[in-house]
Amino acid sequence: MNKTLVILVVGLTPQLVGKHTPALKRLAERGGSRPLNTVTPAVTCSVQATLMTGLPPSGHGAVANGWYFRDLSEVWFWRQSNRLVAGEKIWEAGKRKNPDFTCAKMFWWYNMYSTADWSATPRPMYPADGRKLPDHYTYPPALHDELDERLGTFPLFTFWGPMADISSSRWISDATRHVMETRDPTLTLTYLPHLDYNLQRLGPDLSHPELQRDLRDVDALCGELIDAAEREGRRVIVVSEYGITPVRDAIHINRALRRAGLVAVRREKACEQLDAGASRAFAVADHQVAHVYVRDPEEIPKVRAVLEGLKGVEAVWGDREKREHGLDHPNSGELVAIAEPDRWFSYYYWLDDARAPDYARTVDIHRKPGYDPVELLFDPALKSPKLSAGWRLVKRKLGMRQLLDVISLKDTALVKGAHGRLTDDPAMGPLVISSEAGLLPDGAVDATDFKALVLAHVFEGDEIDMASRQTATDVTSA
């Protein structure tokens, strides 16, 4: 077996690899680089589940970063149990080929209760007093304290939100190198989210000095990981999930459905809460894709008409289109809306900001019934946003109940980059870089073939490719 490191660099595209990324450029030049034909939706959980299993969303079930759990009548985002993902995972296929195969899964999603040998993932603590404390979850459990002792507390508040920066990716990179050195896994999977932040805040404008700095910073981490891997005789693969393209504003899809009398809300004091179970139709917005759940099938034509009449919607998929695009799974909405290239879907369902839920102005990825990229930016109306956030945190530490309400509701045009739909230009889409040029196909790599490509790096045998493809076919057929 050939030990292999896979580095997932979020948002990396062919057009971003160049003078600001010397380590990645060198790897591509001495090995090879190919575009990645990703899946729809091109979002973290869906793409990572496909890379892990070789299956489209119709096979593994992760149809977005979150979806409507019909049996609970609730929308849940960013669940972490690996048991939500159907299909044989890369490391399970590796162990089937050779029982001595081991895997470290460092901060890839669906990273709790998997069959990987070692894993770590963000997992805050939520004490009964309402606080949210930075932490992470590991398997085996002893790895948690070992990483904390070596690296300090995982910097959760720089992993996402308006203060997100390189420090979380640095922590993950250092933890990954530590696990490689001390556990020596056959396959190591690691995740560097840093580019995602300013690509959404600023858009993919290479002339922007902050984006140039981000590229240099994440490239430096990649260089450290690549150097460590090569010292230990590891092969290296770099992959991204999606490319981020420029956008100008949001589509308020749930507001349109509410005006049509389809979305139900309930009042809690002065706030309105989405009542998904009572709604005739509502959308789970996730970047440039929205799953639209329709309670009564007879109302699907009416809902479709509302969506097709909504400015900024490029396409509305029903059963046929979902089958064609590998998204026909029970977790999917009855309809799926796709945004135009320069738009994205908000989750907003209220018609008056005075009645917005209390979490709307906060960073609250689990409570919001949809993805909210505005969480990456401080409200421009705040004169000293970092000071405002710091003061709120101080009051929390003193035992006072205090919302971290530092996010704008007024201006969705603050967001300059988005993803989810397939990019029109492959140069702005995801990629695969490998140290082993001979193992790359002549053309683009299909996301459903990535599992087989990784196993080929480990085992260097055509037979593993055939076995992996057959497994994917069997599960999809089932």
Residue pairs with C-beta under 8 A, 6 or more apart in sequence:
1 98
1 100
1 101
1 186
1 458
1 459
2 234
2 235
2 457
2 458
2 459
2 460
3 184
3 185
3 186
3 187
3 188
3 232
3 233
3 234
3 235
3 458
4 186
4 187
4 188
4 234
4 235
4 236
4 237
4 454
4 457
4 458
5 180
5 188
5 190
5 225
5 226
5 229
5 234
5 235
5 236
5 237
6 187
6 188
6 189
6 190
6 236
6 237
6 238
6 239
6 454
7 190
7 192
7 222
7 225
7 226
7 236
7 237
7 238
7 239
8 48
8 51
8 108
8 189
8 190
8 191
8 192
8 238
8 239
8 240
8 241
9 24
9 192
9 195
9 218
9 222
9 238
9 239
9 240
10 44
10 191
10 192
10 193
10 194
10 195
10 196
10 240
10 241
11 195
11 196
11 199
11 240
11 241
11 242
11 243
11 244
11 419
12 24
12 195
12 238
12 240
12 430
12 431
13 204
13 240
13 243
13 244
13 427
13 428
13 429
13 430
13 431
14 33
14 35
14 426
14 427
14 429
14 431
15 204
15 206
15 427
15 428
16 195
16 204
16 206
16 215
17 24
17 25
17 28
17 33
17 431
17 433
18 25
19 25
20 206
20 212
20 215
20 216
20 219
21 215
21 216
21 218
21 219
21 222
22 219
22 223
23 219
23 220
23 222
23 223
23 226
24 219
24 222
24 238
24 433
27 222
27 226
27 236
27 238
27 433
27 435
28 433
30 435
31 236
31 433
31 434
31 435
31 436
31 437
31 440
32 433
32 434
32 436
32 437
32 440
33 431
33 432
33 433
33 434
34 431
34 432
34 440
34 441
34 443
34 444
34 445
35 426
35 429
35 430
35 431
35 432
35 444
35 445
36 239
36 240
36 429
36 430
36 431
36 432
36 444
36 445
36 446
36 447
36 450
37 444
37 445
37 446
37 447
38 47
38 50
38 241
38 242
38 422
38 429
38 430
38 447
39 46
39 47
39 50
39 56
39 57
39 326
39 447
39 448
40 46
40 57
40 289
40 325
40 326
40 327
40 338
40 420
40 421
40 422
41 57
41 63
41 64
41 286
41 287
41 288
41 289
41 327
41 420
41 421
42 241
42 242
42 243
42 287
42 419
42 420
42 421
42 422
42 423
42 430
43 64
43 65
43 241
43 242
43 286
43 287
43 289
43 371
43 419
43 420
44 65
44 109
44 241
45 62
45 64
45 65
45 66
45 78
45 109
45 110
46 57
46 62
46 63
46 64
46 65
47 241
47 242
47 430
47 447
48 62
48 108
48 109
48 110
48 241
49 55
49 57
49 60
49 61
49 62
49 85
49 109
49 110
50 56
50 57
50 60
50 447
50 448
50 450
51 90
51 239
51 241
51 447
51 450
51 451
52 60
52 85
52 87
52 89
52 90
52 108
52 110
52 451
53 59
53 60
53 85
53 86
53 87
53 88
53 89
53 90
53 451
53 472
53 475
54 87
54 88
54 448
54 449
54 450
54 451
54 452
54 468
54 469
54 471
54 472
55 86
55 87
55 448
55 472
55 475
55 476
56 326
56 327
56 448
56 476
57 63
57 326
57 327
57 329
57 332
58 322
58 323
58 326
58 327
58 328
58 329
58 476
59 86
59 87
59 326
59 329
59 472
59 475
59 476
60 85
60 86
60 87
61 84
61 85
61 86
61 329
61 330
61 331
62 84
62 85
62 110
62 331
63 291
63 327
63 329
63 331
63 332
64 284
64 286
64 289
64 291
65 77
65 78
65 286
65 371
66 75
66 76
66 77
66 78
66 79
66 284
66 286
66 370
66 371
67 75
67 76
67 284
67 291
67 331
67 332
67 333
68 74
68 75
68 276
68 284
68 291
68 293
68 331
68 333
69 75
69 76
70 293
73 276
73 277
74 276
74 277
75 274
75 276
75 284
75 369
75 370
76 366
77 365
77 366
77 368
77 369
77 370
77 371
78 109
78 365
78 366
79 110
80 109
80 110
80 111
80 112
80 121
80 123
80 137
81 110
81 112
81 113
82 89
82 110
82 111
82 112
82 113
82 114
82 115
83 113
84 110
85 110
86 475
87 471
87 472
87 475
88 96
88 471
88 475
89 114
89 115
89 116
90 103
90 187
90 189
90 451
90 454
90 455
91 101
91 102
91 103
91 105
91 114
91 115
91 116
91 117
91 187
92 115
93 451
93 455
93 464
93 467
93 468
93 471
94 101
94 103
94 186
94 187
94 455
94 458
94 459
95 101
95 115
97 455
97 459
97 464
97 467
98 459
100 186
101 186
101 187
101 458
102 117
102 118
102 183
102 184
102 185
102 186
102 187
103 116
103 117
103 118
103 185
103 186
103 187
103 188
103 189
104 116
104 117
104 118
104 119
104 176
104 179
104 180
104 183
104 185
104 187
104 188
104 189
105 111
105 114
105 116
105 118
105 119
105 189
106 118
106 119
106 120
106 172
106 175
106 176
106 179
106 188
106 189
106 190
106 191
107 120
107 121
107 122
107 172
107 175
107 190
107 191
108 121
108 189
108 190
108 191
109 121
109 191
111 119
111 120
111 121
111 137
112 119
112 121
112 123
112 137
112 139
113 139
114 139
116 139
117 183
117 185
118 138
118 139
118 140
118 143
118 179
118 183
118 185
119 138
119 139
120 136
120 137
120 138
120 143
120 144
120 147
120 175
120 179
121 136
121 137
121 138
122 136
122 137
122 154
122 156
122 159
123 135
123 136
123 137
124 132
124 133
124 134
124 135
124 156
125 131
125 132
125 133
125 134
125 135
126 132
126 133
127 133
129 399
130 401
131 396
134 153
134 154
134 155
134 156
134 157
135 153
135 154
135 156
136 144
136 147
136 154
136 156
137 144
138 144
138 147
143 179
147 154
147 175
147 178
148 154
150 174
150 178
151 171
151 174
151 175
151 178
152 171
154 168
154 171
155 167
155 168
155 171
156 168
157 163
158 164
158 165
158 166
158 167
158 168
159 168
159 193
160 363
160 365
160 375
160 376
161 363
161 375
161 376
162 363
162 375
162 376
162 377
162 378
162 385
162 389
162 406
162 407
163 386
163 389
164 193
164 197
164 376
165 194
165 197
166 194
166 214
166 217
166 218
166 221
168 193
168 194
169 192
169 193
169 194
169 217
169 218
169 221
170 221
172 190
172 191
172 192
173 190
173 192
173 221
173 224
173 225
176 188
176 190
176 225
177 224
177 225
177 228
179 185
179 188
180 188
180 228
180 229
180 232
180 234
181 228
181 232
184 232
186 458
187 454
187 458
188 229
188 234
190 225
192 218
192 221
192 222
194 214
194 217
194 218
194 221
195 214
195 215
195 218
196 244
197 214
197 376
198 208
198 210
198 211
198 214
199 211
199 214
199 244
199 417
200 244
200 373
200 376
200 415
200 416
200 417
200 418
201 376
201 377
201 414
201 415
201 416
201 417
202 208
202 210
202 211
202 416
202 417
203 244
203 246
203 247
203 416
203 417
204 211
204 243
204 244
204 245
204 246
204 417
204 428
205 211
205 246
206 212
222 238
225 236
226 236
229 235
229 236
230 236
235 434
235 435
235 436
235 457
235 458
236 434
236 435
237 432
237 433
237 434
237 435
237 453
237 454
237 457
238 431
238 432
238 433
238 434
239 430
239 431
239 432
239 433
239 450
240 430
240 431
241 430
242 419
242 420
242 423
242 429
242 430
243 419
243 423
243 428
243 429
243 430
244 417
244 418
244 419
244 428
245 341
245 342
245 417
245 418
245 419
245 423
245 428
246 342
246 416
246 417
247 341
247 342
247 343
247 344
247 415
247 416
247 417
247 418
248 342
248 343
248 413
249 312
249 343
249 412
249 413
250 343
250 344
250 345
250 346
250 348
250 412
250 413
250 415
251 310
251 311
251 312
251 313
251 339
251 343
251 344
251 345
251 346
252 346
252 348
253 283
253 285
253 290
253 292
253 307
253 310
253 313
253 337
253 345
253 346
254 263
254 274
254 282
254 283
254 285
254 346
254 347
254 348
254 349
254 370
255 348
255 349
255 350
255 351
256 306
256 307
256 310
257 263
257 281
257 282
257 283
257 292
257 303
257 306
257 349
258 265
258 349
258 351
259 351
260 302
260 303
260 306
261 280
262 279
262 280
262 281
262 282
262 299
262 303
262 306
263 274
263 279
263 280
263 281
263 282
263 349
264 274
264 275
264 278
264 279
264 280
265 272
265 273
265 274
265 275
265 349
265 350
266 272
266 273
266 275
266 278
267 273
268 357
270 354
270 355
271 355
271 356
271 357
271 358
272 349
272 350
272 355
272 356
272 357
273 357
274 282
274 349
274 369
276 282
276 293
276 369
279 293
279 295
280 294
280 295
280 296
280 299
281 292
281 293
281 294
281 295
281 299
281 303
282 292
282 293
282 349
283 290
283 291
283 292
283 293
283 333
283 337
283 345
283 347
283 370
284 290
284 291
284 292
284 293
284 333
284 347
284 369
284 370
285 345
285 346
285 347
285 370
285 371
286 345
286 370
286 371
286 420
287 344
287 345
287 371
287 373
287 418
287 419
287 420
288 338
288 339
288 343
288 344
288 345
288 418
288 419
288 420
288 421
289 336
289 337
289 338
289 339
289 345
289 420
289 421
290 333
290 336
290 337
290 339
290 345
290 370
291 332
291 333
291 335
291 336
292 303
292 307
292 333
292 334
292 335
292 336
292 337
293 333
293 334
294 300
294 303
294 333
294 334
294 335
297 334
300 318
300 334
300 335
303 334
303 335
304 316
304 318
304 335
307 313
307 316
307 335
307 337
308 316
310 337
312 339
312 340
312 343
313 337
313 338
313 339
313 340
314 338
314 339
314 340
314 341
314 421
315 321
315 337
315 338
316 335
316 336
316 337
316 338
317 325
317 327
317 335
317 336
317 337
317 338
318 334
318 335
319 328
321 336
322 328
322 332
322 336
327 336
337 345
338 421
339 345
339 418
339 420
339 421
341 421
341 424
343 418
344 373
344 415
344 418
344 420
345 370
346 370
346 372
346 412
347 368
347 369
347 370
347 371
347 372
348 356
348 360
348 409
349 369
350 356
350 357
350 360
353 409
353 410
356 409
358 403
358 405
359 367
359 368
360 368
360 407
360 409
361 379
361 403
361 405
361 406
361 407
361 408
361 409
362 403
362 404
362 405
362 406
362 407
363 375
363 404
363 407
364 375
365 372
365 375
372 407
373 415
373 418
374 407
374 408
374 409
374 412
374 414
374 415
375 407
376 415
377 407
377 408
377 414
377 415
378 385
378 386
378 388
378 389
378 406
378 407
378 408
379 385
379 406
379 407
379 408
380 408
380 411
380 414
381 408
381 410
382 388
382 406
385 406
388 406
389 404
389 406
392 402
392 403
392 404
392 405
392 406
393 404
395 402
396 402
408 414
422 429
423 429
426 444
432 440
432 445
432 450
432 453
434 440
434 453
434 457
436 457
439 453
439 456
439 457
439 460
440 453
441 449
445 453
448 472
449 469
451 468
451 472
452 464
452 465
452 468
452 469
455 464
455 465
455 468
456 462
456 464
456 465
